[in-house]
């Protein structure tokens, strides 16, 4: 799997209180899409220590020989390494919430800075558009409704996009059937 893969989890969205007994507000589908990161913060600190140790011991002979500016540049490498991973962890704070009820499709995108954007559609008017490449799989997922389109799961890998599209399509089909009162 590539580094851009996303971990798809179906999680309860506690921010929205819904009456479980009301068929109109019953959640058919709720998921949070989050970027997958294979390195935890603890493992990152361990990796940073190993990298810093390797740089220190690699730079030590240069300091002994009198070429001490080389050690400074190796310290700069450590700083750049740290900043790159810090930016990576910051980008991992972004997520998308998708929720389907019989009367509403709600999409919320939260940026790494915490800026939230929400869209609401009636499931009967929403069409899921997939762009597929013969060799690479699903490349793009868009929800289209009345001239408005929103890309979802942009950071998902092709396999995860296909899996998410299948689940969302099934939920939209169930929502189009309407609420069940019995």
C-alpha positions as CSV (number, residue, x, y, z in Angstrom):
1,X,0.0,0.0,0.0
2,X,1.1,3.5,-0.7
3,X,1.7,6.2,2.0
4,X,-1.4,8.0,0.8
5,X,-3.8,5.3,1.9
6,X,-6.6,6.1,4.2
7,X,-7.9,4.1,7.0
8,X,-11.7,3.7,6.7
9,X,-13.5,3.2,9.9
10,X,-17.2,3.3,10.6
11,X,-17.5,5.2,13.8
12,X,-20.4,6.8,15.7
13,X,-20.5,10.5,15.2
14,X,-21.3,11.7,18.8
15,X,-21.5,15.3,17.7
16,X,-25.0,14.8,16.3
17,X,-27.6,13.6,18.7
18,X,-30.3,11.5,16.9
19,X,-33.4,9.8,18.2
20,X,-32.8,6.1,17.6
21,X,-36.6,5.4,17.6
22,X,-37.4,7.9,14.9
23,X,-37.1,6.1,11.5
24,X,-36.5,9.5,9.7
25,X,-33.4,10.2,11.7
26,X,-32.0,6.7,11.8
27,X,-28.4,6.6,10.6
28,X,-28.0,4.3,7.6
29,X,-24.3,5.0,7.2
30,X,-21.8,7.0,9.2
31,X,-18.1,7.0,8.6
32,X,-15.0,9.1,9.3
33,X,-12.3,9.1,6.7
34,X,-8.9,9.8,8.2
35,X,-5.4,9.8,6.7
36,X,-3.4,6.7,7.5
37,X,-0.1,7.2,9.1
38,X,2.1,4.1,9.7
39,X,4.4,5.9,12.1
40,X,3.1,6.7,15.6
41,X,4.4,9.7,17.5
42,X,6.3,7.4,19.9
43,X,8.0,5.6,17.0
44,X,8.7,8.9,15.3
45,X,10.6,10.1,18.4
46,X,12.5,6.8,18.4
47,X,13.3,7.2,14.7
48,X,14.4,10.8,15.3
49,X,16.8,9.7,18.1
50,X,18.3,7.0,15.9
51,X,18.7,9.5,13.0
52,X,20.2,12.1,15.4
53,X,22.6,9.5,16.8
54,X,23.7,8.4,13.4
55,X,24.3,12.0,12.3
56,X,26.2,12.7,15.5
57,X,28.5,9.7,15.1
58,X,28.9,10.4,11.4
59,X,29.8,14.0,12.0
60,X,32.3,13.3,14.9
61,X,35.2,12.4,12.6
62,X,34.7,15.7,10.7
63,X,34.9,17.7,14.0
64,X,38.0,15.8,15.0
65,X,39.6,16.6,11.7
66,X,38.8,20.3,12.1
67,X,35.9,20.4,9.5
68,X,33.4,21.3,12.2
69,X,31.0,23.1,9.8
70,X,30.0,19.7,8.4
71,X,28.6,18.8,11.8
72,X,26.4,22.0,11.7
73,X,25.0,20.9,8.3
74,X,24.3,17.5,9.7
75,X,22.4,19.2,12.5
76,X,20.4,21.1,9.8
77,X,19.5,17.7,8.3
78,X,18.1,16.6,11.6
79,X,16.0,19.9,11.8
80,X,14.7,19.4,8.3
81,X,13.8,15.7,9.1
82,X,11.9,16.9,12.2
83,X,10.0,19.6,10.3
84,X,9.0,17.3,7.5
85,X,7.5,14.8,9.9
86,X,5.9,17.5,11.9
87,X,4.2,18.8,8.7
88,X,3.1,15.2,8.0
89,X,1.5,14.7,11.4
90,X,-0.2,18.1,11.1
91,X,-1.7,17.0,7.7
92,X,-3.0,13.8,9.4
93,X,-5.4,15.9,11.5
94,X,-7.6,16.4,8.5
95,X,-10.7,14.1,8.2
96,X,-14.1,13.8,6.5
97,X,-17.3,12.7,8.1
98,X,-20.0,11.2,5.9
99,X,-23.4,10.4,7.2
100,X,-26.6,9.1,5.5
101,X,-30.1,9.1,6.9
102,X,-33.3,8.5,5.0
103,X,-33.7,12.2,4.4
104,X,-30.2,13.6,4.4
105,X,-26.7,13.1,3.2
106,X,-24.3,15.2,5.3
107,X,-20.6,15.7,4.4
108,X,-18.2,17.5,6.8
109,X,-14.6,18.2,5.8
110,X,-12.2,19.3,8.5
111,X,-8.9,20.7,7.5
112,X,-5.7,20.1,9.4
113,X,-6.2,23.6,10.9
114,X,-9.6,22.7,12.2
115,X,-11.6,24.6,9.6
116,X,-14.9,22.8,9.1
117,X,-17.0,22.9,5.9
118,X,-20.4,21.1,5.7
119,X,-22.7,20.2,2.9
120,X,-26.2,18.7,3.1
121,X,-28.1,17.0,0.4
122,X,-31.3,14.9,0.0
123,X,-30.2,11.4,-0.9
124,X,-32.7,11.1,-3.7
125,X,-31.0,13.9,-5.6
126,X,-27.4,12.7,-5.1
127,X,-25.4,10.8,-7.7
128,X,-22.0,9.2,-6.9
129,X,-19.7,9.8,-9.8
130,X,-16.5,7.6,-10.1
131,X,-13.6,8.2,-12.3
132,X,-11.8,4.9,-12.9
133,X,-8.6,4.1,-14.6
134,X,-8.3,0.7,-16.2
135,X,-4.9,0.0,-14.6
136,X,-5.0,2.0,-11.4
137,X,-8.6,1.7,-10.2
138,X,-10.8,4.4,-8.8
139,X,-9.1,7.8,-9.1
140,X,-11.8,10.2,-8.1
141,X,-15.1,10.2,-6.2
142,X,-17.6,13.0,-6.5
143,X,-21.0,13.5,-5.1
144,X,-23.2,15.4,-7.6
145,X,-26.5,17.0,-6.8
146,X,-28.3,19.7,-8.7
147,X,-25.2,21.2,-10.4
148,X,-23.1,21.1,-7.3
149,X,-20.3,18.6,-7.0
150,X,-18.0,17.7,-4.0
151,X,-15.0,15.4,-4.1
152,X,-14.9,13.0,-1.2
153,X,-12.1,10.8,-0.1
154,X,-9.5,12.7,-2.0
155,X,-6.7,11.3,0.1
156,X,-7.9,7.7,-0.2
157,X,-6.0,5.1,-2.3
158,X,-7.8,3.5,-5.2
159,X,-8.8,0.3,-3.3
160,X,-10.1,2.3,-0.3
161,X,-12.0,4.6,-2.7
162,X,-13.7,1.6,-4.4
163,X,-14.6,0.1,-1.0
164,X,-15.9,3.5,0.3
165,X,-17.9,4.0,-3.0
166,X,-19.5,0.6,-2.7
167,X,-20.6,1.2,0.9
168,X,-21.8,4.7,0.2
169,X,-23.7,3.6,-3.0
170,X,-25.5,0.9,-0.9
171,X,-26.4,3.5,1.8
172,X,-27.7,6.0,-0.8
173,X,-29.8,3.2,-2.4
174,X,-31.3,2.3,1.0
175,X,-32.0,6.0,1.8
176,X,-33.8,6.4,-1.6
177,X,-36.2,3.7,-0.5
178,X,-37.2,6.1,2.4
179,X,-37.7,5.6,6.1
180,X,-39.1,2.3,7.3
181,X,-41.8,2.6,10.0
182,X,-42.3,-1.0,10.8
